[in-house]
Amino acid sequence: MEAEMIDIPPQPKKLQKSSQPLQRITIKSPEYSYSRLEMIFDPPFDTASAVDAITWRTALTNSLMQYLGVVGSAIRIDILHIEGEEAVLRLPTTDIVKFGAAVSGFVGTSDGRSIGFKTLGNSAFLMGLIGRAREEDIWDGFGS
């Protein structure tokens, strides 16, 4: 007697149930907000030389001092990233509106040049701010 061999597909493994249920977390009021600014110079700044952190810090402090006085200069601002004439900043969510008003109306001077700010974006989440910036970079070169 000859036995016939039949290939039987392996049975799928049963998924193990996680011992812990999934949890959903909602952040209703984040502690920090993020802002992406561009520093604008008149006459234009040489693109070969980058704007340093000290220039950013000084201009931001001056704008807050000019608009809100000593209280404004006490707003805690963290400079997270500087690239060319753009910077990503972190500041308390409670101060984001005051900050936006202060920098949008600011005109100062540095090295004989007028300085102003252009707000490129604000977000309660850093990924939301950076994601939008990268999306703009992708579409800027499209069709050229």
RAZIMO-V76658 format. One record per residue. RES is the residue in one letter. D_FIRST is the distance of its C-alpha to the first C-alpha in Angstrom with 1 decimal. Layout:
res=RES d_first=D_FIRST
res=RES d_first=D_FIRST
//
This chain:
res=M d_first=0.0
res=E d_first=3.7
res=A d_first=6.5
res=E d_first=9.5
res=M d_first=12.7
res=I d_first=15.8
res=D d_first=19.3
res=I d_first=21.3
res=P d_first=25.0
res=P d_first=26.7
res=Q d_first=28.8
res=P d_first=32.5
res=K d_first=34.4
res=K d_first=36.9
res=L d_first=40.4
res=Q d_first=42.3
res=K d_first=45.5
res=S d_first=48.6
res=S d_first=50.5
res=Q d_first=53.7
res=P d_first=54.6
res=L d_first=55.9
res=Q d_first=59.7
res=R d_first=62.1
res=I d_first=65.3
res=T d_first=68.3
res=I d_first=71.3
res=K d_first=74.2
res=S d_first=77.0
res=P d_first=76.0
res=E d_first=78.5
res=Y d_first=78.8
res=S d_first=79.0
res=Y d_first=78.7
res=S d_first=81.0
res=R d_first=80.7
res=L d_first=84.2
res=E d_first=85.6
res=M d_first=88.9
res=I d_first=91.2
res=F d_first=94.2
res=D d_first=97.3
res=P d_first=97.9
res=P d_first=94.2
res=F d_first=92.8
res=D d_first=91.6
res=T d_first=87.8
res=A d_first=87.3
res=S d_first=88.6
res=A d_first=86.6
res=V d_first=88.2
res=D d_first=87.8
res=A d_first=87.1
res=I d_first=90.7
res=T d_first=91.9
res=W d_first=89.4
res=R d_first=90.3
res=T d_first=94.1
res=A d_first=93.9
res=L d_first=91.7
res=T d_first=94.1
res=N d_first=97.1
res=S d_first=95.7
res=L d_first=95.0
res=M d_first=98.4
res=Q d_first=100.2
res=Y d_first=98.5
res=L d_first=98.1
res=G d_first=100.4
res=V d_first=99.6
res=V d_first=97.0
res=G d_first=95.1
res=S d_first=95.1
res=A d_first=93.4
res=I d_first=90.2
res=R d_first=87.4
res=I d_first=85.7
res=D d_first=82.9
res=I d_first=82.4
res=L d_first=78.7
res=H d_first=78.5
res=I d_first=81.0
res=E d_first=80.1
res=G d_first=83.0
res=E d_first=85.4
res=E d_first=82.8
res=A d_first=81.9
res=V d_first=79.6
res=L d_first=81.3
res=R d_first=80.4
res=L d_first=83.0
res=P d_first=83.2
res=T d_first=82.2
res=T d_first=85.5
res=D d_first=87.4
res=I d_first=85.5
res=V d_first=87.9
res=K d_first=91.0
res=F d_first=89.5
res=G d_first=88.7
res=A d_first=92.3
res=A d_first=93.7
res=V d_first=91.8
res=S d_first=92.1
res=G d_first=95.9
res=F d_first=96.5
res=V d_first=98.4
res=G d_first=99.2
res=T d_first=100.0
res=S d_first=98.5
res=D d_first=99.8
res=G d_first=102.2
res=R d_first=99.5
res=S d_first=99.0
res=I d_first=95.7
res=G d_first=93.9
res=F d_first=90.4
res=K d_first=88.0
res=T d_first=85.3
res=L d_first=82.0
res=G d_first=80.1
res=N d_first=79.9
res=S d_first=76.8
res=A d_first=76.0
res=F d_first=72.8
res=L d_first=72.8
res=M d_first=69.6
res=G d_first=71.2
res=L d_first=74.1
res=I d_first=72.3
res=G d_first=69.6
res=R d_first=72.4
res=A d_first=74.0
res=R d_first=70.9
res=E d_first=70.3
res=E d_first=73.9
res=D d_first=73.2
res=I d_first=70.2
res=W d_first=72.1
res=D d_first=75.3
res=G d_first=73.8
res=F d_first=72.1
res=G d_first=73.5
res=S d_first=75.8
//
